[in-house]
Amino acid sequence: MLDKNGIAKRIAKEVQDGYYVNLGIGIPTLVANYVRDDIEVEFQSENGVLGMGPFPFEGDEDADIINAGKQTITTLPGASFFDSAMSFSMIRGQHVDLTILGAMEVSENGDIANWKIPGKMVKGMGGAMDLVASAENIIVAMMHTNRAGASKLLKKCSLPLTGVGCVKKIVTNMAVLEVTPNGFKLLERAPGVSVEDIKKATEGEMIIEGDIPEMKI
């Protein structure tokens, strides 16, 4: 089974040369640490940064250079800073090739809930609404189950939705799944995790075809 860094490593394999990529808060921010050295990728953060690099080493942090999650980051040569209006023009104008988001729930038809738990204080939806409405390629990074062991890959989301039918692929600590019109198609399983384990942890409809390979991280 993968930890958060393992999930980020696997998602990094989806990033292609020349991509502009938006990284959401949480596990997605780790992806920048694991992208191959032989490709050029521009990471965008909706607070107004293009050209993010890996997280800084301890002692090298600059409190003025942060991502949307208020974490200190590094920037690569040629990086630029701009206001939110410019940032969301990039997002709404569909200039981002890949969006990587965290989620609390995903439904079998690709709905995503990732911004609010009723009864808990929340500052606002942030950039998630614009990202899911504009992006054509959304990968979700999440744990397969919640702390109580209940599935987060559902027939129907129970939490307020961020977007409808927008998620293309999900990478969890247990599996890689593609969202299809017929449900979650199992593509890969995490090391040490069986297909039966994944079936038990998935509430939504799951499609299993042939032998399911183990992830290569």
PESUL-V70558 format. One record per run of one state. SS is the DSSP state (H for helix, E for strand, - for the rest). FROM is the first residue (numbers start at 1). LEN is the number of residues. If there is no record, write none. Layout:
# PESUL-V70558
ss = {SS:SS}
from = {FROM:FROM}
len = {LEN:LEN}
This chain:
# PESUL-V70558
ss = {-:H:-:E:-:H:-:E:-:E:-:E:-:E:-:E:-:H:-:E:-:E:-:E:-:H:-:E:-:E:-:E:-:E:-:E:-:E:-:E:-:E:-:H:-:E:-:E:-}
from = {1:4:13:20:24:27:34:42:46:49:53:66:67:72:73:75:82:84:93:98:103:105:108:112:114:128:135:138:142:145:146:151:152:153:155:163:164:169:172:175:181:183:190:195:201:206:208:213:215}
len = {3:9:7:4:3:7:8:4:3:4:13:1:5:1:2:7:2:9:5:5:2:3:4:2:14:7:3:4:3:1:5:1:1:2:8:1:5:3:3:6:2:7:5:6:5:2:5:2:3}
